[in-house]
Amino acid sequence: MSFVSDLSQSQEYLSFRSNIPLRRIVVDSDGSKVWKLYDSGPKTVATPLVCLPPVSGTADVFFQQILALNAKGYRIISAEHPVYWTLQEWNEGFRKLIDHLGCKKVHIFGASLGGFLAQKFAEYTINHPRVASLILCNSFTDTSVFNYNDTKFWMFPSLVLKKMVMGNFTPFSMDEEIVDAVDFMVERLESLSRQELASRLTLNCTNCYVQPQKLLELPTTIMDVFDKYALSSAVREELYKCYPQAKLAHLKSGGNFPYLSRSDEVNLHIEIHLRQFEESNLCAREPLPAAV
């Protein structure tokens, strides 16, 4: 019998699944690359917030962000990528996706691997910018910290790949919300195929680093937690050094997945980040109706 987490049985999650459809979008000519996403909020907004999950995550891990920000008029998209083996492939696929969605630019909230991919996409499109801003949650700038640079993940059985990822899942406290978040992510991890997991680990660990000097003009918020999580404090400090201009959004606690365990705080920091674009053509929501 498969494991069922408390979060996936919550009224909030069930409401999310019943009200916001999962879309499947093909971006390549042969139909083999299918992105899965939830697209909520007014489709007239051309600069939405796109959320990118960590290695173990599926598009629904940001359901609490989608529900909260949707209620305030924001267009928010949570996107789960198909199997890609190189950053070049991923960048090209993501560019095709936002073209398909009619987005001139996007704000990106990236968690862990999602944050790394967001930075690489901003770098990739630097000459014709497609990224309006970045929110990097528990993320990194250099894959060498994982010490798996030459690992051929596609050769490993699914069980071994899952164990590699789950080694970082240990809840570092008995905090109920953090434990629930870990359970939910274990459930998501179980739903991924061997190829999906191998490709994500390959993107996460192939020797590569961000060139932050190219991104210093990009409005950036770094969001992280003060309690323990999978990445070391040295990785966190390196991210700060790379983005001296970034605004910092610190959460006292939250573990590896604060968007699940501390969703109210995370949603508030996202809103604060997006408010700077309210009076511009990069606004992520429709203008509020004028007061009578």
C-alpha positions as YAML, in Angstrom:
chain: A
units: angstrom
residues:
- id: 1
  name: MET
  ca: [0.00, 0.00, 0.00]
- id: 2
  name: SER
  ca: [1.43, 3.37, -1.01]
- id: 3
  name: PHE
  ca: [2.19, 6.04, 1.58]
- id: 4
  name: VAL
  ca: [-0.31, 8.93, 1.87]
- id: 5
  name: SER
  ca: [0.75, 12.15, 3.57]
- id: 6
  name: ASP
  ca: [-1.48, 14.31, 5.77]
- id: 7
  name: LEU
  ca: [-0.90, 17.37, 3.56]
- id: 8
  name: SER
  ca: [-2.17, 15.61, 0.44]
- id: 9
  name: GLN
  ca: [-5.39, 14.80, 2.32]
- id: 10
  name: SER
  ca: [-5.86, 18.35, 3.64]
- id: 11
  name: GLN
  ca: [-8.88, 20.41, 2.60]
- id: 12
  name: GLU
  ca: [-6.53, 23.04, 1.15]
- id: 13
  name: TYR
  ca: [-4.77, 20.57, -1.12]
- id: 14
  name: LEU
  ca: [-8.00, 18.86, -2.18]
- id: 15
  name: SER
  ca: [-9.52, 22.28, -2.98]
- id: 16
  name: PHE
  ca: [-6.44, 23.14, -5.05]
- id: 17
  name: ARG
  ca: [-6.65, 19.91, -7.06]
- id: 18
  name: SER
  ca: [-10.37, 20.26, -7.69]
- id: 19
  name: ASN
  ca: [-10.18, 23.89, -8.81]
- id: 20
  name: ILE
  ca: [-6.92, 24.22, -10.76]
- id: 21
  name: PRO
  ca: [-6.33, 21.75, -13.59]
- id: 22
  name: LEU
  ca: [-2.96, 20.18, -14.32]
- id: 23
  name: ARG
  ca: [-1.98, 21.19, -17.86]
- id: 24
  name: ARG
  ca: [0.37, 19.26, -20.13]
- id: 25
  name: ILE
  ca: [2.20, 21.31, -22.74]
- id: 26
  name: VAL
  ca: [4.37, 19.88, -25.53]
- id: 27
  name: VAL
  ca: [7.19, 22.24, -26.52]
- id: 28
  name: ASP
  ca: [9.23, 20.26, -29.04]
- id: 29
  name: SER
  ca: [8.48, 19.14, -32.58]
- id: 30
  name: ASP
  ca: [8.41, 15.37, -31.96]
- id: 31
  name: GLY
  ca: [6.07, 15.52, -28.96]
- id: 32
  name: SER
  ca: [8.43, 13.82, -26.53]
- id: 33
  name: LYS
  ca: [8.96, 16.72, -24.11]
- id: 34
  name: VAL
  ca: [5.85, 17.42, -22.04]
- id: 35
  name: TRP
  ca: [5.87, 20.08, -19.34]
- id: 36
  name: LYS
  ca: [3.32, 19.71, -16.54]
- id: 37
  name: LEU
  ca: [2.04, 22.87, -14.94]
- id: 38
  name: TYR
  ca: [-0.64, 24.66, -12.97]
- id: 39
  name: ASP
  ca: [-1.44, 28.09, -14.40]
- id: 40
  name: SER
  ca: [-3.68, 30.14, -12.12]
- id: 41
  name: GLY
  ca: [-4.79, 33.74, -12.12]
- id: 42
  name: PRO
  ca: [-5.59, 36.18, -14.95]
- id: 43
  name: LYS
  ca: [-4.11, 35.01, -18.27]
- id: 44
  name: THR
  ca: [-3.93, 38.64, -19.40]
- id: 45
  name: VAL
  ca: [-0.90, 39.09, -17.11]
- id: 46
  name: ALA
  ca: [2.15, 38.75, -19.38]
- id: 47
  name: THR
  ca: [4.75, 38.67, -16.58]
- id: 48
  name: PRO
  ca: [3.60, 35.96, -14.14]
- id: 49
  name: LEU
  ca: [5.48, 34.36, -11.27]
- id: 50
  name: VAL
  ca: [6.78, 30.92, -12.29]
- id: 51
  name: CYS
  ca: [7.68, 28.45, -9.50]
- id: 52
  name: LEU
  ca: [10.31, 25.78, -10.15]
- id: 53
  name: PRO
  ca: [10.56, 22.81, -7.75]
- id: 54
  name: PRO
  ca: [13.58, 21.03, -6.23]
- id: 55
  name: VAL
  ca: [14.88, 17.63, -7.44]
- id: 56
  name: SER
  ca: [12.19, 15.72, -5.57]
- id: 57
  name: GLY
  ca: [9.32, 18.09, -6.28]
- id: 58
  name: THR
  ca: [6.37, 18.01, -8.65]
- id: 59
  name: ALA
  ca: [4.39, 21.04, -9.78]
- id: 60
  name: ASP
  ca: [1.89, 20.72, -6.91]
- id: 61
  name: VAL
  ca: [4.47, 21.38, -4.15]
- id: 62
  name: PHE
  ca: [3.65, 25.09, -4.51]
- id: 63
  name: PHE
  ca: [-0.10, 24.62, -4.06]
- id: 64
  name: GLN
  ca: [-0.19, 26.92, -1.01]
- id: 65
  name: GLN
  ca: [1.53, 29.72, -2.95]
- id: 66
  name: ILE
  ca: [-0.87, 29.26, -5.86]
- id: 67
  name: LEU
  ca: [-3.98, 29.45, -3.67]
- id: 68
  name: ALA
  ca: [-2.83, 32.43, -1.59]
- id: 69
  name: LEU
  ca: [-1.45, 34.57, -4.43]
- id: 70
  name: ASN
  ca: [-4.24, 33.66, -6.83]
- id: 71
  name: ALA
  ca: [-6.72, 35.05, -4.29]
- id: 72
  name: LYS
  ca: [-4.88, 38.39, -4.48]
- id: 73
  name: GLY
  ca: [-5.03, 38.58, -8.26]
- id: 74
  name: TYR
  ca: [-1.56, 37.31, -9.11]
- id: 75
  name: ARG
  ca: [-0.92, 35.02, -12.04]
- id: 76
  name: ILE
  ca: [1.23, 32.20, -10.71]
- id: 77
  name: ILE
  ca: [2.47, 29.19, -12.66]
- id: 78
  name: SER
  ca: [4.07, 26.12, -11.12]
- id: 79
  name: ALA
  ca: [6.03, 24.19, -13.75]
- id: 80
  name: GLU
  ca: [7.51, 20.69, -13.73]
- id: 81
  name: HIS
  ca: [9.96, 19.98, -16.53]
- id: 82
  name: PRO
  ca: [10.24, 16.79, -18.62]
- id: 83
  name: VAL
  ca: [13.40, 14.69, -18.90]
- id: 84
  name: TYR
  ca: [16.34, 16.87, -19.95]
- id: 85
  name: TRP
  ca: [19.97, 15.79, -19.63]
- id: 86
  name: THR
  ca: [21.77, 19.11, -20.16]
- id: 87
  name: LEU
  ca: [21.28, 22.71, -19.04]
- id: 88
  name: GLN
  ca: [21.24, 23.79, -22.68]
- id: 89
  name: GLU
  ca: [18.26, 21.49, -23.31]
- id: 90
  name: TRP
  ca: [16.48, 22.73, -20.19]
- id: 91
  name: ASN
  ca: [17.05, 26.39, -21.03]
- id: 92
  name: GLU
  ca: [15.77, 25.92, -24.55]
- id: 93
  name: GLY
  ca: [12.75, 23.96, -23.33]
- id: 94
  name: PHE
  ca: [11.85, 26.57, -20.72]
- id: 95
  name: ARG
  ca: [12.18, 29.37, -23.27]
- id: 96
  name: LYS
  ca: [9.78, 27.51, -25.58]
- id: 97
  name: LEU
  ca: [7.37, 27.01, -22.69]
- id: 98
  name: ILE
  ca: [7.14, 30.69, -21.78]
- id: 99
  name: ASP
  ca: [6.84, 31.55, -25.48]
- id: 100
  name: HIS
  ca: [3.92, 29.11, -25.72]
- id: 101
  name: LEU
  ca: [2.29, 30.73, -22.66]
- id: 102
  name: GLY
  ca: [2.64, 34.18, -24.22]
- id: 103
  name: CYS
  ca: [4.93, 35.53, -21.50]
- id: 104
  name: LYS
  ca: [7.31, 38.32, -22.46]
- id: 105
  name: LYS
  ca: [9.19, 37.94, -19.18]
- id: 106
  name: VAL
  ca: [8.69, 35.96, -15.99]
- id: 107
  name: HIS
  ca: [9.48, 36.37, -12.33]
- id: 108
  name: ILE
  ca: [10.89, 33.08, -11.02]
- id: 109
  name: PHE
  ca: [10.63, 31.54, -7.57]
- id: 110
  name: GLY
  ca: [13.13, 28.67, -7.59]
- id: 111
  name: ALA
  ca: [13.62, 26.15, -4.78]
- id: 112
  name: SER
  ca: [17.03, 24.45, -4.54]
- id: 113
  name: LEU
  ca: [17.60, 22.97, -8.06]
- id: 114
  name: GLY
  ca: [14.75, 25.20, -9.28]
- id: 115
  name: GLY
  ca: [16.68, 28.24, -8.07]
- id: 116
  name: PHE
  ca: [19.86, 27.09, -9.79]
- id: 117
  name: LEU
  ca: [17.99, 26.53, -13.07]
- id: 118
  name: ALA
  ca: [16.35, 29.96, -12.73]
- id: 119
  name: GLN
  ca: [19.78, 31.61, -12.44]
- id: 120
  name: LYS
  ca: [21.15, 29.68, -15.42]
- id: 121
  name: PHE
  ca: [18.11, 30.65, -17.53]
- id: 122
  name: ALA
  ca: [18.56, 34.33, -16.62]
- id: 123
  name: GLU
  ca: [22.20, 33.98, -17.66]
- id: 124
  name: TYR
  ca: [21.23, 32.11, -20.87]
- id: 125
  name: THR
  ca: [18.82, 34.86, -21.96]
- id: 126
  name: ILE
  ca: [20.95, 37.79, -20.79]
- id: 127
  name: ASN
  ca: [21.20, 39.35, -24.28]
- id: 128
  name: HIS
  ca: [17.41, 39.19, -24.77]
- id: 129
  name: PRO
  ca: [16.22, 39.17, -21.14]
- id: 130
  name: ARG
  ca: [13.28, 36.92, -20.29]
- id: 131
  name: VAL
  ca: [13.63, 37.01, -16.50]
- id: 132
  name: ALA
  ca: [12.14, 40.00, -14.68]
- id: 133
  name: SER
  ca: [13.33, 38.99, -11.21]
- id: 134
  name: LEU
  ca: [14.48, 36.07, -9.06]
- id: 135
  name: ILE
  ca: [13.46, 34.64, -5.69]
- id: 136
  name: LEU
  ca: [15.98, 31.98, -4.67]
- id: 137
  name: CYS
  ca: [14.82, 29.67, -1.89]
- id: 138
  name: ASN
  ca: [17.39, 27.39, -0.17]
- id: 139
  name: SER
  ca: [19.35, 27.46, -3.43]
- id: 140
  name: PHE
  ca: [22.95, 27.41, -4.67]
- id: 141
  name: THR
  ca: [25.26, 28.79, -7.37]
- id: 142
  name: ASP
  ca: [27.74, 25.93, -7.88]
- id: 143
  name: THR
  ca: [26.95, 22.23, -8.36]
- id: 144
  name: SER
  ca: [30.40, 21.12, -7.20]
- id: 145
  name: VAL
  ca: [29.12, 21.19, -3.60]
- id: 146
  name: PHE
  ca: [27.29, 17.91, -4.29]
- id: 147
  name: ASN
  ca: [30.43, 15.87, -5.12]
- id: 148
  name: TYR
  ca: [28.62, 13.78, -7.76]
- id: 149
  name: ASN
  ca: [29.99, 15.53, -10.84]
- id: 150
  name: ASP
  ca: [30.85, 12.44, -12.90]
- id: 151
  name: THR
  ca: [28.07, 10.15, -11.66]
- id: 152
  name: LYS
  ca: [26.10, 8.40, -14.41]
- id: 153
  name: PHE
  ca: [22.71, 8.62, -12.73]
- id: 154
  name: TRP
  ca: [20.86, 7.03, -15.66]
- id: 155
  name: MET
  ca: [22.59, 3.74, -14.88]
- id: 156
  name: PHE
  ca: [21.19, 3.51, -11.33]
- id: 157
  name: PRO
  ca: [17.96, 1.70, -10.39]
- id: 158
  name: SER
  ca: [15.10, 3.84, -9.14]
- id: 159
  name: LEU
  ca: [15.43, 2.69, -5.53]
- id: 160
  name: VAL
  ca: [19.07, 3.84, -5.33]
- id: 161
  name: LEU
  ca: [18.25, 7.23, -6.84]
- id: 162
  name: LYS
  ca: [15.42, 7.76, -4.34]
- id: 163
  name: LYS
  ca: [17.71, 6.83, -1.45]
- id: 164
  name: MET
  ca: [20.27, 9.39, -2.67]
- id: 165
  name: VAL
  ca: [17.63, 12.12, -2.51]
- id: 166
  name: MET
  ca: [15.93, 10.96, 0.68]
- id: 167
  name: GLY
  ca: [19.24, 11.09, 2.54]
- id: 168
  name: ASN
  ca: [18.70, 14.87, 2.65]
- id: 169
  name: PHE
  ca: [15.10, 14.63, 3.83]
- id: 170
  name: THR
  ca: [15.64, 13.94, 7.52]
- id: 171
  name: PRO
  ca: [13.53, 16.42, 9.46]
- id: 172
  name: PHE
  ca: [15.97, 18.20, 11.79]
- id: 173
  name: SER
  ca: [13.25, 18.97, 14.32]
- id: 174
  name: MET
  ca: [10.03, 17.47, 15.58]
- id: 175
  name: ASP
  ca: [8.14, 20.53, 14.35]
- id: 176
  name: GLU
  ca: [4.84, 19.14, 13.06]
- id: 177
  name: GLU
  ca: [4.67, 21.35, 9.95]
- id: 178
  name: ILE
  ca: [8.23, 20.42, 8.94]
- id: 179
  name: VAL
  ca: [7.50, 16.71, 9.42]
- id: 180
  name: ASP
  ca: [4.31, 17.07, 7.33]
- id: 181
  name: ALA
  ca: [6.29, 18.86, 4.59]
- id: 182
  name: VAL
  ca: [8.86, 16.04, 4.48]
- id: 183
  name: ASP
  ca: [6.10, 13.42, 4.29]
- id: 184
  name: PHE
  ca: [4.49, 15.30, 1.39]
- id: 185
  name: MET
  ca: [7.81, 15.49, -0.48]
- id: 186
  name: VAL
  ca: [8.48, 11.79, 0.06]
- id: 187
  name: GLU
  ca: [5.10, 11.14, -1.54]
- id: 188
  name: ARG
  ca: [6.02, 13.34, -4.51]
- id: 189
  name: LEU
  ca: [9.40, 11.63, -4.86]
- id: 190
  name: GLU
  ca: [7.69, 8.24, -5.02]
- id: 191
  name: SER
  ca: [5.65, 9.44, -8.01]
- id: 192
  name: LEU
  ca: [8.72, 10.23, -10.15]
- id: 193
  name: SER
  ca: [9.97, 7.74, -12.73]
- id: 194
  name: ARG
  ca: [13.58, 6.52, -12.77]
- id: 195
  name: GLN
  ca: [14.32, 8.63, -15.86]
- id: 196
  name: GLU
  ca: [12.78, 11.76, -14.37]
- id: 197
  name: LEU
  ca: [14.80, 11.41, -11.19]
- id: 198
  name: ALA
  ca: [18.04, 10.55, -13.02]
- id: 199
  name: SER
  ca: [17.69, 13.59, -15.29]
- id: 200
  name: ARG
  ca: [17.03, 15.93, -12.35]
- id: 201
  name: LEU
  ca: [20.02, 14.61, -10.44]
- id: 202
  name: THR
  ca: [22.14, 15.02, -13.58]
- id: 203
  name: LEU
  ca: [21.10, 18.69, -13.91]
- id: 204
  name: ASN
  ca: [21.67, 19.17, -10.18]
- id: 205
  name: CYS
  ca: [25.16, 17.65, -10.14]
- id: 206
  name: THR
  ca: [26.78, 18.19, -13.57]
- id: 207
  name: ASN
  ca: [29.83, 20.39, -13.00]
- id: 208
  name: CYS
  ca: [28.54, 23.92, -13.54]
- id: 209
  name: TYR
  ca: [28.29, 27.28, -11.78]
- id: 210
  name: VAL
  ca: [26.40, 30.54, -12.15]
- id: 211
  name: GLN
  ca: [28.19, 33.67, -13.37]
- id: 212
  name: PRO
  ca: [26.50, 36.15, -11.02]
- id: 213
  name: GLN
  ca: [28.34, 39.16, -12.45]
- id: 214
  name: LYS
  ca: [25.93, 38.86, -15.39]
- id: 215
  name: LEU
  ca: [22.90, 39.04, -13.10]
- id: 216
  name: LEU
  ca: [23.76, 41.91, -10.75]
- id: 217
  name: GLU
  ca: [21.14, 44.20, -12.32]
- id: 218
  name: LEU
  ca: [18.38, 41.65, -11.78]
- id: 219
  name: PRO
  ca: [16.08, 42.33, -8.80]
- id: 220
  name: THR
  ca: [16.74, 39.35, -6.51]
- id: 221
  name: THR
  ca: [15.47, 38.11, -3.17]
- id: 222
  name: ILE
  ca: [17.32, 35.34, -1.33]
- id: 223
  name: MET
  ca: [15.02, 33.35, 0.93]
- id: 224
  name: ASP
  ca: [16.40, 30.86, 3.39]
- id: 225
  name: VAL
  ca: [15.85, 29.38, 6.82]
- id: 226
  name: PHE
  ca: [17.93, 29.72, 9.97]
- id: 227
  name: ASP
  ca: [17.38, 26.13, 11.10]
- id: 228
  name: LYS
  ca: [19.17, 23.18, 9.50]
- id: 229
  name: TYR
  ca: [18.51, 22.06, 5.95]
- id: 230
  name: ALA
  ca: [20.30, 19.98, 3.33]
- id: 231
  name: LEU
  ca: [22.72, 22.68, 2.10]
- id: 232
  name: SER
  ca: [25.63, 23.81, 4.29]
- id: 233
  name: SER
  ca: [26.10, 27.31, 5.70]
- id: 234
  name: ALA
  ca: [29.10, 27.72, 3.34]
- id: 235
  name: VAL
  ca: [26.77, 27.28, 0.34]
- id: 236
  name: ARG
  ca: [24.40, 29.85, 1.83]
- id: 237
  name: GLU
  ca: [27.24, 32.35, 2.38]
- id: 238
  name: GLU
  ca: [28.44, 31.86, -1.21]
- id: 239
  name: LEU
  ca: [24.97, 32.74, -2.50]
- id: 240
  name: TYR
  ca: [24.99, 35.95, -0.42]
- id: 241
  name: LYS
  ca: [28.42, 36.87, -1.76]
- id: 242
  name: CYS
  ca: [27.32, 36.36, -5.36]
- id: 243
  name: TYR
  ca: [24.33, 38.67, -4.95]
- id: 244
  name: PRO
  ca: [25.42, 41.55, -2.69]
- id: 245
  name: GLN
  ca: [22.51, 43.62, -4.01]
- id: 246
  name: ALA
  ca: [19.87, 41.01, -3.11]
- id: 247
  name: LYS
  ca: [17.16, 41.56, -0.53]
- id: 248
  name: LEU
  ca: [17.24, 38.93, 2.21]
- id: 249
  name: ALA
  ca: [14.13, 37.11, 3.39]
- id: 250
  name: HIS
  ca: [15.10, 35.09, 6.44]
- id: 251
  name: LEU
  ca: [12.78, 32.58, 8.07]
- id: 252
  name: LYS
  ca: [13.56, 31.57, 11.63]
- id: 253
  name: SER
  ca: [12.73, 27.96, 10.77]
- id: 254
  name: GLY
  ca: [11.19, 25.90, 7.99]
- id: 255
  name: GLY
  ca: [13.59, 23.10, 7.08]
- id: 256
  name: ASN
  ca: [14.19, 22.02, 3.48]
- id: 257
  name: PHE
  ca: [10.72, 22.93, 2.20]
- id: 258
  name: PRO
  ca: [9.56, 26.21, 3.81]
- id: 259
  name: TYR
  ca: [7.02, 26.86, 1.03]
- id: 260
  name: LEU
  ca: [5.14, 23.88, 2.54]
- id: 261
  name: SER
  ca: [6.02, 24.16, 6.23]
- id: 262
  name: ARG
  ca: [5.93, 27.99, 6.53]
- id: 263
  name: SER
  ca: [3.70, 28.92, 3.62]
- id: 264
  name: ASP
  ca: [2.24, 32.09, 5.19]
- id: 265
  name: GLU
  ca: [5.71, 33.58, 5.76]
- id: 266
  name: VAL
  ca: [6.94, 32.52, 2.32]
- id: 267
  name: ASN
  ca: [3.84, 33.97, 0.64]
- id: 268
  name: LEU
  ca: [4.34, 37.28, 2.47]
- id: 269
  name: HIS
  ca: [7.97, 37.52, 1.30]
- id: 270
  name: ILE
  ca: [6.93, 36.70, -2.29]
- id: 271
  name: GLU
  ca: [4.33, 39.48, -2.15]
- id: 272
  name: ILE
  ca: [6.85, 41.96, -0.77]
- id: 273
  name: HIS
  ca: [9.24, 41.04, -3.60]
- id: 274
  name: LEU
  ca: [6.56, 41.45, -6.29]
- id: 275
  name: ARG
  ca: [5.26, 44.78, -4.93]
- id: 276
  name: GLN
  ca: [8.25, 46.65, -6.38]
- id: 277
  name: PHE
  ca: [6.81, 45.97, -9.87]
- id: 278
  name: GLU
  ca: [3.23, 47.12, -9.11]
- id: 279
  name: GLU
  ca: [3.37, 50.35, -11.13]
- id: 280
  name: SER
  ca: [5.29, 48.90, -14.07]
- id: 281
  name: ASN
  ca: [4.65, 46.68, -17.08]
- id: 282
  name: LEU
  ca: [6.34, 43.86, -15.12]
- id: 283
  name: CYS
  ca: [3.49, 43.62, -12.62]
- id: 284
  name: ALA
  ca: [2.57, 39.99, -11.89]
- id: 285
  name: ARG
  ca: [-1.10, 40.74, -11.36]
- id: 286
  name: GLU
  ca: [-3.86, 42.77, -12.92]
- id: 287
  name: PRO
  ca: [-4.14, 46.32, -11.58]
- id: 288
  name: LEU
  ca: [-6.46, 46.53, -8.60]
- id: 289
  name: PRO
  ca: [-9.70, 48.40, -9.32]
- id: 290
  name: ALA
  ca: [-9.49, 52.08, -8.46]
- id: 291
  name: ALA
  ca: [-11.17, 53.10, -5.21]
- id: 292
  name: VAL
  ca: [-14.58, 54.71, -5.72]
...
